[in-house]
Amino acid sequence: MDILNMIQFLIYQHLVKSIYDQVFVPFEHIESYVFELLILVLIFYMEIRIYILKIHKNMIH
């Protein structure tokens, strides 16, 4: 795991924690798998954006 991935992972963790604290703690009746699914979708979306940016940069150079 390189540095960039580690930083991304830490940012994800922090975001997830803060989102969870702000939004989901008051709604503890929400099923945990729904929350996990949302996180997976978010991370997947971010990864795709990063991947597209990398491809875009490579095309320019």
C-alpha distance matrix in Angstrom:
0.0 3.8 6.8 8.3 6.2 6.7 10.2 10.8 10.2 12.5 14.9 15.2 15.9 18.4 20.0 20.3 21.9 24.3 25.3 25.9 27.9 30.0 30.6 30.2 31.5 35.0 34.8 33.8 35.8 33.2 31.5 27.9 26.9 28.0 25.8 22.8 23.8 24.1 20.6 19.2 21.4 20.4 16.6 17.6 19.9 17.4 14.9 18.0 19.2 16.1 16.3 20.0 19.7 17.6 20.2 22.9 21.8 21.7 25.2 26.6 25.7
3.8 0.0 3.8 5.6 5.5 6.4 8.9 10.2 10.8 12.6 14.5 15.5 16.7 18.6 20.2 21.1 22.7 24.6 25.8 26.9 28.7 30.5 31.4 31.4 32.7 36.2 36.1 35.5 37.6 35.0 33.6 30.1 29.2 30.0 27.6 24.8 25.7 25.5 22.0 20.9 22.6 21.1 17.5 18.5 20.2 17.3 15.0 17.9 18.4 15.0 15.5 18.9 18.0 15.7 18.7 21.1 19.5 19.5 23.2 24.2 23.0
6.8 3.8 0.0 3.8 5.5 5.0 6.2 8.6 9.8 10.6 12.3 14.1 15.2 16.5 18.3 19.8 21.0 22.6 24.1 25.5 26.9 28.5 29.8 30.1 31.3 34.7 35.0 34.6 37.0 34.5 33.5 30.0 29.5 30.0 27.3 24.9 26.0 25.3 21.7 21.3 22.9 20.8 17.4 19.1 20.3 16.9 15.4 18.6 18.4 14.9 16.2 19.4 17.9 16.1 19.6 21.3 19.5 20.2 23.8 24.3 23.3
8.3 5.6 3.8 0.0 3.8 5.4 5.2 6.2 8.5 9.9 10.6 12.2 14.2 15.4 16.4 18.1 19.9 21.1 22.2 24.0 25.7 26.9 27.9 28.5 30.0 33.2 33.4 33.3 35.6 32.8 32.0 28.7 28.0 28.1 25.4 23.2 23.9 22.9 19.5 19.0 20.2 17.9 14.7 16.2 17.0 13.5 12.2 15.2 14.7 11.2 12.9 15.9 14.3 12.9 16.4 18.0 16.4 17.6 21.0 21.4 20.9
6.2 5.5 5.5 3.8 0.0 3.8 5.4 5.0 6.0 8.6 9.8 10.3 12.1 14.2 15.1 16.1 18.1 19.9 20.7 22.0 24.1 25.5 26.2 26.4 28.0 31.3 31.2 30.8 32.9 30.1 29.0 25.6 24.7 25.1 22.6 20.1 20.8 20.3 16.8 16.0 17.6 15.7 12.2 13.7 15.1 12.1 10.3 13.7 14.1 11.0 12.3 15.8 15.0 13.8 16.9 19.0 18.1 18.9 22.2 23.2 22.9
6.7 6.4 5.0 5.4 3.8 0.0 3.8 5.4 5.0 6.2 8.6 9.8 10.5 12.3 14.2 15.2 16.4 18.4 19.8 20.8 22.4 24.3 25.4 25.4 26.6 30.0 30.3 29.7 32.1 29.6 28.5 25.0 24.7 25.3 22.5 20.1 21.5 20.9 17.2 17.0 19.1 17.0 13.7 15.9 17.5 14.4 13.3 16.9 17.1 14.2 15.9 19.3 18.3 17.3 20.6 22.5 21.4 22.4 25.7 26.5 26.1
10.2 8.9 6.2 5.2 5.4 3.8 0.0 3.8 5.4 5.1 6.2 8.6 9.8 10.5 12.2 14.1 15.3 16.5 18.1 19.7 21.0 22.5 23.8 24.4 25.6 28.8 29.4 29.2 31.8 29.3 28.7 25.4 25.3 25.5 22.4 20.5 21.9 20.6 17.0 17.4 19.0 16.3 13.5 16.1 16.8 13.4 13.1 16.6 16.0 13.3 15.7 18.6 17.1 16.7 20.3 21.5 20.3 21.9 25.1 25.4 25.2
10.8 10.2 8.6 6.2 5.0 5.4 3.8 0.0 3.8 5.5 5.1 6.1 8.6 9.9 10.4 12.0 14.1 15.3 16.2 17.9 19.8 20.9 21.8 22.4 24.0 27.1 27.3 27.3 29.6 26.9 26.2 23.0 22.6 22.5 19.6 17.7 18.6 17.3 13.8 14.0 15.3 12.6 9.8 12.3 13.0 9.6 9.5 13.1 12.7 10.4 13.0 15.8 14.8 14.8 18.1 19.4 18.8 20.6 23.4 24.0 24.4
10.2 10.8 9.8 8.5 6.0 5.0 5.4 3.8 0.0 3.8 5.4 5.0 6.1 8.6 9.8 10.4 12.2 14.2 15.2 16.1 18.2 19.9 20.7 20.6 22.1 25.4 25.5 25.0 27.3 24.7 23.8 20.4 20.1 20.5 17.6 15.4 16.9 16.1 12.3 12.6 14.7 12.5 9.5 12.3 13.9 11.2 10.9 14.7 15.0 13.1 15.2 18.3 17.9 17.8 20.9 22.5 22.1 23.6 26.5 27.4 27.7
12.5 12.6 10.6 9.9 8.6 6.2 5.1 5.5 3.8 0.0 3.8 5.4 5.0 6.1 8.6 9.8 10.5 12.3 14.1 15.1 16.4 18.3 19.7 19.9 20.8 24.2 24.8 24.4 27.1 24.9 24.4 21.0 21.4 21.7 18.4 16.8 18.7 17.6 13.9 15.0 17.1 14.4 12.1 15.4 16.5 13.6 14.0 17.7 17.5 15.7 18.2 21.1 20.1 20.3 23.6 24.9 24.2 26.0 28.9 29.4 29.6
14.9 14.5 12.3 10.6 9.8 8.6 6.2 5.1 5.4 3.8 0.0 3.8 5.4 5.1 6.1 8.4 9.8 10.6 12.0 13.9 15.2 16.4 17.7 18.6 19.9 23.0 23.6 23.8 26.4 24.0 23.9 20.9 21.2 20.9 17.5 16.4 18.0 16.1 12.7 14.2 15.5 12.4 10.7 14.1 14.4 11.3 12.7 16.1 15.3 13.9 16.9 19.3 18.2 18.9 22.2 23.0 22.6 24.8 27.4 27.7 28.3
15.2 15.5 14.1 12.2 10.3 9.8 8.6 6.1 5.0 5.4 3.8 0.0 3.8 5.4 5.1 5.9 8.4 9.9 10.3 11.8 14.0 15.3 15.9 16.3 18.0 21.1 21.2 21.2 23.6 20.9 20.6 17.5 17.6 17.3 14.0 12.7 14.2 12.5 9.0 10.5 12.1 9.2 7.5 11.2 12.0 9.6 11.0 14.4 14.2 13.5 16.2 18.6 18.2 19.1 22.0 23.1 23.3 25.2 27.7 28.4 29.3
15.9 16.7 15.2 14.2 12.1 10.5 9.8 8.6 6.1 5.0 5.4 3.8 0.0 3.8 5.5 5.2 6.1 8.6 9.9 10.4 12.1 14.2 15.2 15.1 16.1 19.6 19.9 19.5 22.1 19.9 19.5 16.2 16.9 17.1 13.7 12.4 14.8 13.6 10.0 11.9 14.2 11.8 10.4 14.0 15.3 13.2 14.4 17.8 18.0 17.1 19.7 22.2 21.9 22.6 25.6 26.8 26.8 28.6 31.2 31.9 32.6
18.4 18.6 16.5 15.4 14.2 12.3 10.5 9.9 8.6 6.1 5.1 5.4 3.8 0.0 3.8 5.5 5.1 6.2 8.5 9.8 10.5 12.2 14.0 14.6 15.4 18.5 19.5 19.6 22.6 20.6 20.9 17.9 19.1 18.8 15.1 14.8 17.1 15.1 12.0 14.6 16.2 13.3 12.5 16.3 16.8 14.5 16.3 19.6 19.0 18.2 21.3 23.5 22.7 23.7 26.9 27.6 27.4 29.7 32.2 32.5 33.3
20.0 20.2 18.3 16.4 15.1 14.2 12.2 10.4 9.8 8.6 6.1 5.1 5.5 3.8 0.0 3.8 5.4 5.2 6.0 8.3 9.8 10.5 11.7 12.8 14.4 17.1 17.8 18.4 21.1 18.8 19.3 16.7 17.6 16.7 13.1 13.2 14.9 12.4 9.7 12.6 13.6 10.4 10.5 14.3 14.2 12.2 14.7 17.6 16.8 16.8 19.9 21.6 21.1 22.6 25.5 26.0 26.3 28.7 30.8 31.2 32.4
20.3 21.1 19.8 18.1 16.1 15.2 14.1 12.0 10.4 9.8 8.4 5.9 5.2 5.5 3.8 0.0 3.8 5.6 5.2 5.9 8.5 9.9 10.3 10.4 12.1 15.2 15.3 15.5 18.0 15.6 15.8 13.0 14.1 13.5 9.8 9.8 12.0 10.0 7.2 10.5 12.1 9.7 9.9 13.6 14.2 13.1 15.2 18.0 18.0 18.2 20.9 22.8 22.9 24.3 26.9 27.8 28.3 30.5 32.6 33.3 34.5
21.9 22.7 21.0 19.9 18.1 16.4 15.3 14.1 12.2 10.5 9.8 8.4 6.1 5.1 5.4 3.8 0.0 3.8 5.5 5.1 6.1 8.6 10.0 9.9 10.4 13.8 14.7 14.5 17.6 16.0 16.5 13.7 15.6 15.4 11.6 12.0 14.8 13.1 10.6 13.9 15.7 13.4 13.6 17.3 18.0 16.6 18.7 21.7 21.6 21.5 24.3 26.3 26.1 27.4 30.2 31.0 31.3 33.5 35.8 36.3 37.4
24.3 24.6 22.6 21.1 19.9 18.4 16.5 15.3 14.2 12.3 10.6 9.9 8.6 6.2 5.2 5.6 3.8 0.0 3.8 5.3 5.0 6.1 8.4 9.7 10.2 12.9 14.4 15.1 18.3 16.7 18.0 15.8 17.8 16.8 13.1 14.3 16.6 14.1 12.2 15.8 16.9 14.1 15.0 18.6 18.5 17.1 19.7 22.4 21.7 21.9 25.0 26.6 26.1 27.8 30.6 31.0 31.3 33.9 35.9 36.1 37.4
25.3 25.8 24.1 22.2 20.7 19.8 18.1 16.2 15.2 14.1 12.0 10.3 9.9 8.5 6.0 5.2 5.5 3.8 0.0 3.8 5.5 5.2 5.7 7.3 9.2 11.4 12.2 13.4 16.1 14.0 15.4 13.6 15.3 13.8 10.3 12.0 13.9 11.0 9.9 13.6 14.2 11.7 13.4 16.7 16.4 15.7 18.6 20.9 20.3 21.2 24.1 25.4 25.3 27.3 29.8 30.1 30.9 33.4 35.2 35.6 37.2
25.9 26.9 25.5 24.0 22.0 20.8 19.7 17.9 16.1 15.1 13.9 11.8 10.4 9.8 8.3 5.9 5.1 5.3 3.8 0.0 3.8 5.6 5.5 4.9 6.3 9.3 9.8 10.2 13.2 11.5 12.7 10.8 13.1 12.2 8.6 10.5 13.1 11.1 10.1 13.8 15.0 13.3 14.7 18.0 18.3 18.0 20.4 22.8 22.8 23.6 26.2 27.8 28.0 29.7 32.2 32.8 33.6 35.9 37.8 38.4 39.9
27.9 28.7 26.9 25.7 24.1 22.4 21.0 19.8 18.2 16.4 15.2 14.0 12.1 10.5 9.8 8.5 6.1 5.0 5.5 3.8 0.0 3.8 5.9 6.2 5.5 8.2 10.2 10.7 14.2 13.5 15.2 13.6 16.4 15.6 12.2 14.2 16.9 14.8 13.8 17.5 18.7 16.7 18.0 21.4 21.6 20.9 23.4 26.0 25.6 26.2 29.1 30.6 30.4 32.2 34.9 35.3 35.9 38.4 40.3 40.7 42.1
30.0 30.5 28.5 26.9 25.5 24.3 22.5 20.9 19.9 18.3 16.4 15.3 14.2 12.2 10.5 9.9 8.6 6.1 5.2 5.6 3.8 0.0 3.8 6.3 6.7 7.8 9.9 11.7 14.8 13.8 16.2 15.3 17.8 16.2 13.0 15.6 17.6 15.0 14.6 18.4 18.8 16.7 18.6 21.8 21.3 20.8 23.8 25.9 25.2 26.2 29.2 30.3 30.1 32.2 34.8 34.8 35.6 38.3 39.9 40.1 41.8
30.6 31.4 29.8 27.9 26.2 25.4 23.8 21.8 20.7 19.7 17.7 15.9 15.2 14.0 11.7 10.3 10.0 8.4 5.7 5.5 5.9 3.8 0.0 3.8 6.0 6.5 7.3 9.6 12.1 10.7 13.3 12.9 15.2 13.1 10.4 13.6 15.1 12.5 13.0 16.7 16.8 15.2 17.7 20.5 20.0 20.2 23.2 24.9 24.6 26.0 28.7 29.7 29.9 32.1 34.3 34.5 35.6 38.2 39.7 40.1 42.0
30.2 31.4 30.1 28.5 26.4 25.4 24.4 22.4 20.6 19.9 18.6 16.3 15.1 14.6 12.8 10.4 9.9 9.7 7.3 4.9 6.2 6.3 3.8 0.0 3.8 5.5 5.0 6.3 8.9 7.6 10.0 9.5 12.3 10.8 8.2 11.4 13.5 11.7 12.2 15.7 16.5 15.6 17.7 20.4 20.6 21.0 23.6 25.5 25.7 27.0 29.4 30.7 31.2 33.2 35.3 35.9 37.1 39.4 40.9 41.7 43.5
31.5 32.7 31.3 30.0 28.0 26.6 25.6 24.0 22.1 20.8 19.9 18.0 16.1 15.4 14.4 12.1 10.4 10.2 9.2 6.3 5.5 6.7 6.0 3.8 0.0 3.8 5.3 5.5 9.2 9.3 11.6 11.1 14.5 13.7 11.2 14.0 16.5 15.1 15.2 18.6 19.8 18.8 20.5 23.4 23.9 23.9 26.4 28.6 28.7 29.7 32.2 33.7 34.0 35.9 38.2 38.8 39.8 42.1 43.8 44.5 46.1
35.0 36.2 34.7 33.2 31.3 30.0 28.8 27.1 25.4 24.2 23.0 21.1 19.6 18.5 17.1 15.2 13.8 12.9 11.4 9.3 8.2 7.8 6.5 5.5 3.8 0.0 3.8 5.9 8.7 9.5 12.7 13.2 16.5 15.2 13.3 16.6 18.6 17.0 17.7 21.2 21.9 20.9 23.1 25.8 25.9 26.2 28.9 30.8 30.8 32.1 34.7 35.8 36.2 38.3 40.5 40.9 42.0 44.5 46.0 46.6 48.4
34.8 36.1 35.0 33.4 31.2 30.3 29.4 27.3 25.5 24.8 23.6 21.2 19.9 19.5 17.8 15.3 14.7 14.4 12.2 9.8 10.2 9.9 7.3 5.0 5.3 3.8 0.0 3.8 5.4 5.9 9.4 10.6 13.6 12.1 11.0 14.5 16.1 14.9 16.3 19.4 20.0 19.7 22.0 24.3 24.6 25.4 28.0 29.6 29.9 31.5 33.8 34.9 35.6 37.7 39.7 40.2 41.6 43.9 45.3 46.1 48.0
33.8 35.5 34.6 33.3 30.8 29.7 29.2 27.3 25.0 24.4 23.8 21.2 19.5 19.6 18.4 15.5 14.5 15.1 13.4 10.2 10.7 11.7 9.6 6.3 5.5 5.9 3.8 0.0 3.8 5.3 7.7 8.6 12.1 11.7 10.6 13.6 15.8 15.4 16.3 19.2 20.4 20.4 22.3 24.6 25.4 26.2 28.3 30.2 30.9 32.2 34.3 35.8 36.6 38.4 40.4 41.3 42.6 44.6 46.2 47.2 49.0
35.8 37.6 37.0 35.6 32.9 32.1 31.8 29.6 27.3 27.1 26.4 23.6 22.1 22.6 21.1 18.0 17.6 18.3 16.1 13.2 14.2 14.8 12.1 8.9 9.2 8.7 5.4 3.8 0.0 3.8 6.2 8.7 11.6 11.0 11.2 14.2 15.8 15.8 17.5 19.9 20.9 21.4 23.5 25.4 26.2 27.5 29.6 31.1 32.1 33.6 35.4 36.8 38.0 39.8 41.5 42.4 44.0 45.9 47.3 48.6 50.4
33.2 35.0 34.5 32.8 30.1 29.6 29.3 26.9 24.7 24.9 24.0 20.9 19.9 20.6 18.8 15.6 16.0 16.7 14.0 11.5 13.5 13.8 10.7 7.6 9.3 9.5 5.9 5.3 3.8 0.0 3.8 6.3 8.7 7.4 7.8 11.0 12.2 12.1 14.1 16.4 17.1 17.9 20.1 21.8 22.6 24.0 26.1 27.5 28.5 30.2 31.9 33.2 34.5 36.3 37.9 38.8 40.5 42.4 43.7 45.0 47.0
31.5 33.6 33.5 32.0 29.0 28.5 28.7 26.2 23.8 24.4 23.9 20.6 19.5 20.9 19.3 15.8 16.5 18.0 15.4 12.7 15.2 16.2 13.3 10.0 11.6 12.7 9.4 7.7 6.2 3.8 0.0 3.8 5.5 5.6 7.0 9.1 10.3 11.5 13.2 14.9 16.1 17.4 19.2 20.5 21.9 23.5 25.1 26.5 28.0 29.5 30.9 32.4 34.0 35.5 37.0 38.3 40.0 41.6 43.0 44.5 46.3
27.9 30.1 30.0 28.7 25.6 25.0 25.4 23.0 20.4 21.0 20.9 17.5 16.2 17.9 16.7 13.0 13.7 15.8 13.6 10.8 13.6 15.3 12.9 9.5 11.1 13.2 10.6 8.6 8.7 6.3 3.8 0.0 3.8 5.4 5.2 6.3 8.6 10.0 10.7 12.4 14.3 15.4 16.6 18.3 20.0 21.2 22.5 24.4 25.9 27.1 28.5 30.3 31.8 33.1 34.7 36.2 37.6 39.1 40.8 42.4 43.9
26.9 29.2 29.5 28.0 24.7 24.7 25.3 22.6 20.1 21.4 21.2 17.6 16.9 19.1 17.6 14.1 15.6 17.8 15.3 13.1 16.4 17.8 15.2 12.3 14.5 16.5 13.6 12.1 11.6 8.7 5.5 3.8 0.0 3.8 5.4 4.9 6.0 8.6 9.8 10.3 12.2 14.1 15.2 16.1 18.1 19.8 20.7 22.3 24.2 25.5 26.5 28.3 30.1 31.3 32.6 34.2 36.0 37.2 38.7 40.6 42.2
28.0 30.0 30.0 28.1 25.1 25.3 25.5 22.5 20.5 21.7 20.9 17.3 17.1 18.8 16.7 13.5 15.4 16.8 13.8 12.2 15.6 16.2 13.1 10.8 13.7 15.2 12.1 11.7 11.0 7.4 5.6 5.4 3.8 0.0 3.8 5.4 5.1 6.3 8.8 9.9 10.6 12.4 14.4 15.3 16.5 18.5 20.0 21.1 22.7 24.5 25.6 27.0 28.8 30.4 31.6 32.9 34.8 36.3 37.6 39.2 41.1
25.8 27.6 27.3 25.4 22.6 22.5 22.4 19.6 17.6 18.4 17.5 14.0 13.7 15.1 13.1 9.8 11.6 13.1 10.3 8.6 12.2 13.0 10.4 8.2 11.2 13.3 11.0 10.6 11.2 7.8 7.0 5.2 5.4 3.8 0.0 3.8 5.4 5.1 6.3 8.7 9.9 10.6 12.4 14.2 15.3 16.6 18.4 20.0 21.3 22.7 24.3 25.8 27.2 28.8 30.4 31.6 33.2 34.9 36.4 37.8 39.5
22.8 24.8 24.9 23.2 20.1 20.1 20.5 17.7 15.4 16.8 16.4 12.7 12.4 14.8 13.2 9.8 12.0 14.3 12.0 10.5 14.2 15.6 13.6 11.4 14.0 16.6 14.5 13.6 14.2 11.0 9.1 6.3 4.9 5.4 3.8 0.0 3.8 5.4 5.1 6.2 8.6 9.8 10.5 12.1 14.1 15.3 16.4 18.3 20.0 21.0 22.3 24.2 25.7 26.9 28.5 30.1 31.5 32.9 34.6 36.3 37.8
23.8 25.7 26.0 23.9 20.8 21.5 21.9 18.6 16.9 18.7 18.0 14.2 14.8 17.1 14.9 12.0 14.8 16.6 13.9 13.1 16.9 17.6 15.1 13.5 16.5 18.6 16.1 15.8 15.8 12.2 10.3 8.6 6.0 5.1 5.4 3.8 0.0 3.8 5.4 5.1 6.2 8.6 9.9 10.4 12.2 14.2 15.2 16.4 18.4 20.0 20.8 22.4 24.3 25.7 26.9 28.4 30.3 31.6 32.9 34.7 36.5
24.1 25.5 25.3 22.9 20.3 20.9 20.6 17.3 16.1 17.6 16.1 12.5 13.6 15.1 12.4 10.0 13.1 14.1 11.0 11.1 14.8 15.0 12.5 11.7 15.1 17.0 14.9 15.4 15.8 12.1 11.5 10.0 8.6 6.3 5.1 5.4 3.8 0.0 3.8 5.4 5.1 6.1 8.6 9.8 10.5 12.3 14.2 15.4 16.6 18.4 19.9 21.1 22.6 24.4 25.8 26.9 28.7 30.4 31.7 33.2 35.1
20.6 22.0 21.7 19.5 16.8 17.2 17.0 13.8 12.3 13.9 12.7 9.0 10.0 12.0 9.7 7.2 10.6 12.2 9.9 10.1 13.8 14.6 13.0 12.2 15.2 17.7 16.3 16.3 17.5 14.1 13.2 10.7 9.8 8.8 6.3 5.1 5.4 3.8 0.0 3.8 5.4 5.0 6.1 8.4 9.7 10.5 12.1 14.1 15.3 16.4 18.1 19.9 21.1 22.5 24.3 25.6 27.0 28.6 30.3 31.7 33.3
19.2 20.9 21.3 19.0 16.0 17.0 17.4 14.0 12.6 15.0 14.2 10.5 11.9 14.6 12.6 10.5 13.9 15.8 13.6 13.8 17.5 18.4 16.7 15.7 18.6 21.2 19.4 19.2 19.9 16.4 14.9 12.4 10.3 9.9 8.7 6.2 5.1 5.4 3.8 0.0 3.8 5.4 5.2 5.9 8.4 9.9 10.4 12.1 14.2 15.3 16.2 18.2 19.9 21.0 22.4 24.1 25.7 26.9 28.5 30.3 31.9
21.4 22.6 22.9 20.2 17.6 19.1 19.0 15.3 14.7 17.1 15.5 12.1 14.2 16.2 13.6 12.1 15.7 16.9 14.2 15.0 18.7 18.8 16.8 16.5 19.8 21.9 20.0 20.4 20.9 17.1 16.1 14.3 12.2 10.6 9.9 8.6 6.2 5.1 5.4 3.8 0.0 3.8 5.5 5.0 6.0 8.6 9.9 10.5 12.3 14.3 15.2 16.4 18.3 20.0 21.0 22.3 24.3 25.8 26.9 28.7 30.6
20.4 21.1 20.8 17.9 15.7 17.0 16.3 12.6 12.5 14.4 12.4 9.2 11.8 13.3 10.4 9.7 13.4 14.1 11.7 13.3 16.7 16.7 15.2 15.6 18.8 20.9 19.7 20.4 21.4 17.9 17.4 15.4 14.1 12.4 10.6 9.8 8.6 6.1 5.0 5.4 3.8 0.0 3.8 5.4 5.1 6.2 8.6 10.0 10.7 12.4 14.2 15.4 16.6 18.5 20.1 21.0 22.7 24.6 25.9 27.2 29.1
16.6 17.5 17.4 14.7 12.2 13.7 13.5 9.8 9.5 12.1 10.7 7.5 10.4 12.5 10.5 9.9 13.6 15.0 13.4 14.7 18.0 18.6 17.7 17.7 20.5 23.1 22.0 22.3 23.5 20.1 19.2 16.6 15.2 14.4 12.4 10.5 9.9 8.6 6.1 5.2 5.5 3.8 0.0 3.8 5.4 5.1 6.1 8.6 9.8 10.5 12.1 14.1 15.3 16.5 18.3 19.8 21.0 22.6 24.4 25.9 27.3
17.6 18.5 19.1 16.2 13.7 15.9 16.1 12.3 12.3 15.4 14.1 11.2 14.0 16.3 14.3 13.6 17.3 18.6 16.7 18.0 21.4 21.8 20.5 20.4 23.4 25.8 24.3 24.6 25.4 21.8 20.5 18.3 16.1 15.3 14.2 12.1 10.4 9.8 8.4 5.9 5.0 5.4 3.8 0.0 3.8 5.5 5.1 6.2 8.7 10.0 10.4 12.3 14.3 15.3 16.5 18.2 20.0 21.2 22.6 24.5 26.2
19.9 20.2 20.3 17.0 15.1 17.5 16.8 13.0 13.9 16.5 14.4 12.0 15.3 16.8 14.2 14.2 18.0 18.5 16.4 18.3 21.6 21.3 20.0 20.6 23.9 25.9 24.6 25.4 26.2 22.6 21.9 20.0 18.1 16.5 15.3 14.1 12.2 10.5 9.7 8.4 6.0 5.1 5.4 3.8 0.0 3.8 5.5 5.2 6.3 8.7 9.9 10.6 12.4 14.4 15.4 16.4 18.4 20.1 21.2 22.7 24.8
17.4 17.3 16.9 13.5 12.1 14.4 13.4 9.6 11.2 13.6 11.3 9.6 13.2 14.5 12.2 13.1 16.6 17.1 15.7 18.0 20.9 20.8 20.2 21.0 23.9 26.2 25.4 26.2 27.5 24.0 23.5 21.2 19.8 18.5 16.6 15.3 14.2 12.3 10.5 9.9 8.6 6.2 5.1 5.5 3.8 0.0 3.8 5.4 5.1 6.2 8.5 9.9 10.6 12.4 14.3 15.2 16.5 18.5 20.1 21.2 23.0
14.9 15.0 15.4 12.2 10.3 13.3 13.1 9.5 10.9 14.0 12.7 11.0 14.4 16.3 14.7 15.2 18.7 19.7 18.6 20.4 23.4 23.8 23.2 23.6 26.4 28.9 28.0 28.3 29.6 26.1 25.1 22.5 20.7 20.0 18.4 16.4 15.2 14.2 12.1 10.4 9.9 8.6 6.1 5.1 5.5 3.8 0.0 3.8 5.4 5.1 6.0 8.6 9.8 10.6 12.3 14.1 15.3 16.6 18.5 20.1 21.5
18.0 17.9 18.6 15.2 13.7 16.9 16.6 13.1 14.7 17.7 16.1 14.4 17.8 19.6 17.6 18.0 21.7 22.4 20.9 22.8 26.0 25.9 24.9 25.5 28.6 30.8 29.6 30.2 31.1 27.5 26.5 24.4 22.3 21.1 20.0 18.3 16.4 15.4 14.1 12.1 10.5 10.0 8.6 6.2 5.2 5.4 3.8 0.0 3.8 5.5 5.0 6.1 8.5 9.8 10.5 12.1 14.2 15.3 16.5 18.4 20.3
19.2 18.4 18.4 14.7 14.1 17.1 16.0 12.7 15.0 17.5 15.3 14.2 18.0 19.0 16.8 18.0 21.6 21.7 20.3 22.8 25.6 25.2 24.6 25.7 28.7 30.8 29.9 30.9 32.1 28.5 28.0 25.9 24.2 22.7 21.3 20.0 18.4 16.6 15.3 14.2 12.3 10.7 9.8 8.7 6.3 5.1 5.4 3.8 0.0 3.8 5.4 5.1 6.1 8.6 9.9 10.4 12.3 14.3 15.3 16.6 18.7
16.1 15.0 14.9 11.2 11.0 14.2 13.3 10.4 13.1 15.7 13.9 13.5 17.1 18.2 16.8 18.2 21.5 21.9 21.2 23.6 26.2 26.2 26.0 27.0 29.7 32.1 31.5 32.2 33.6 30.2 29.5 27.1 25.5 24.5 22.7 21.0 20.0 18.4 16.4 15.3 14.3 12.4 10.5 10.0 8.7 6.2 5.1 5.5 3.8 0.0 3.8 5.5 5.1 6.2 8.7 9.8 10.6 12.4 14.4 15.5 16.9
16.3 15.5 16.2 12.9 12.3 15.9 15.7 13.0 15.2 18.2 16.9 16.2 19.7 21.3 19.9 20.9 24.3 25.0 24.1 26.2 29.1 29.2 28.7 29.4 32.2 34.7 33.8 34.3 35.4 31.9 30.9 28.5 26.5 25.6 24.3 22.3 20.8 19.9 18.1 16.2 15.2 14.2 12.1 10.4 9.9 8.5 6.0 5.0 5.4 3.8 0.0 3.8 5.4 5.1 6.3 8.6 10.0 10.7 12.5 14.5 15.8
20.0 18.9 19.4 15.9 15.8 19.3 18.6 15.8 18.3 21.1 19.3 18.6 22.2 23.5 21.6 22.8 26.3 26.6 25.4 27.8 30.6 30.3 29.7 30.7 33.7 35.8 34.9 35.8 36.8 33.2 32.4 30.3 28.3 27.0 25.8 24.2 22.4 21.1 19.9 18.2 16.4 15.4 14.1 12.3 10.6 9.9 8.6 6.1 5.1 5.5 3.8 0.0 3.8 5.4 5.1 6.0 8.6 9.9 10.6 12.4 14.5
19.7 18.0 17.9 14.3 15.0 18.3 17.1 14.8 17.9 20.1 18.2 18.2 21.9 22.7 21.1 22.9 26.1 26.1 25.3 28.0 30.4 30.1 29.9 31.2 34.0 36.2 35.6 36.6 38.0 34.5 34.0 31.8 30.1 28.8 27.2 25.7 24.3 22.6 21.1 19.9 18.3 16.6 15.3 14.3 12.4 10.6 9.8 8.5 6.1 5.1 5.4 3.8 0.0 3.8 5.5 5.0 6.1 8.6 9.9 10.7 12.6
17.6 15.7 16.1 12.9 13.8 17.3 16.7 14.8 17.8 20.3 18.9 19.1 22.6 23.7 22.6 24.3 27.4 27.8 27.3 29.7 32.2 32.2 32.1 33.2 35.9 38.3 37.7 38.4 39.8 36.3 35.5 33.1 31.3 30.4 28.8 26.9 25.7 24.4 22.5 21.0 20.0 18.5 16.5 15.3 14.4 12.4 10.6 9.8 8.6 6.2 5.1 5.4 3.8 0.0 3.8 5.4 5.2 6.2 8.7 10.1 10.9
20.2 18.7 19.6 16.4 16.9 20.6 20.3 18.1 20.9 23.6 22.2 22.0 25.6 26.9 25.5 26.9 30.2 30.6 29.8 32.2 34.9 34.8 34.3 35.3 38.2 40.5 39.7 40.4 41.5 37.9 37.0 34.7 32.6 31.6 30.4 28.5 26.9 25.8 24.3 22.4 21.0 20.1 18.3 16.5 15.4 14.3 12.3 10.5 9.9 8.7 6.3 5.1 5.5 3.8 0.0 3.8 5.5 5.1 6.3 8.8 10.2
22.9 21.1 21.3 18.0 19.0 22.5 21.5 19.4 22.5 24.9 23.0 23.1 26.8 27.6 26.0 27.8 31.0 31.0 30.1 32.8 35.3 34.8 34.5 35.9 38.8 40.9 40.2 41.3 42.4 38.8 38.3 36.2 34.2 32.9 31.6 30.1 28.4 26.9 25.6 24.1 22.3 21.0 19.8 18.2 16.4 15.2 14.1 12.1 10.4 9.8 8.6 6.0 5.0 5.4 3.8 0.0 3.8 5.4 5.2 6.4 9.0
21.8 19.5 19.5 16.4 18.1 21.4 20.3 18.8 22.1 24.2 22.6 23.3 26.8 27.4 26.3 28.3 31.3 31.3 30.9 33.6 35.9 35.6 35.6 37.1 39.8 42.0 41.6 42.6 44.0 40.5 40.0 37.6 36.0 34.8 33.2 31.5 30.3 28.7 27.0 25.7 24.3 22.7 21.0 20.0 18.4 16.5 15.3 14.2 12.3 10.6 10.0 8.6 6.1 5.2 5.5 3.8 0.0 3.8 5.4 5.2 6.5
21.7 19.5 20.2 17.6 18.9 22.4 21.9 20.6 23.6 26.0 24.8 25.2 28.6 29.7 28.7 30.5 33.5 33.9 33.4 35.9 38.4 38.3 38.2 39.4 42.1 44.5 43.9 44.6 45.9 42.4 41.6 39.1 37.2 36.3 34.9 32.9 31.6 30.4 28.6 26.9 25.8 24.6 22.6 21.2 20.1 18.5 16.6 15.3 14.3 12.4 10.7 9.9 8.6 6.2 5.1 5.4 3.8 0.0 3.8 5.5 5.4
25.2 23.2 23.8 21.0 22.2 25.7 25.1 23.4 26.5 28.9 27.4 27.7 31.2 32.2 30.8 32.6 35.8 35.9 35.2 37.8 40.3 39.9 39.7 40.9 43.8 46.0 45.3 46.2 47.3 43.7 43.0 40.8 38.7 37.6 36.4 34.6 32.9 31.7 30.3 28.5 26.9 25.9 24.4 22.6 21.2 20.1 18.5 16.5 15.3 14.4 12.5 10.6 9.9 8.7 6.3 5.2 5.4 3.8 0.0 3.8 5.6
26.6 24.2 24.3 21.4 23.2 26.5 25.4 24.0 27.4 29.4 27.7 28.4 31.9 32.5 31.2 33.3 36.3 36.1 35.6 38.4 40.7 40.1 40.1 41.7 44.5 46.6 46.1 47.2 48.6 45.0 44.5 42.4 40.6 39.2 37.8 36.3 34.7 33.2 31.7 30.3 28.7 27.2 25.9 24.5 22.7 21.2 20.1 18.4 16.6 15.5 14.5 12.4 10.7 10.1 8.8 6.4 5.2 5.5 3.8 0.0 3.8
25.7 23.0 23.3 20.9 22.9 26.1 25.2 24.4 27.7 29.6 28.3 29.3 32.6 33.3 32.4 34.5 37.4 37.4 37.2 39.9 42.1 41.8 42.0 43.5 46.1 48.4 48.0 49.0 50.4 47.0 46.3 43.9 42.2 41.1 39.5 37.8 36.5 35.1 33.3 31.9 30.6 29.1 27.3 26.2 24.8 23.0 21.5 20.3 18.7 16.9 15.8 14.5 12.6 10.9 10.2 9.0 6.5 5.4 5.6 3.8 0.0
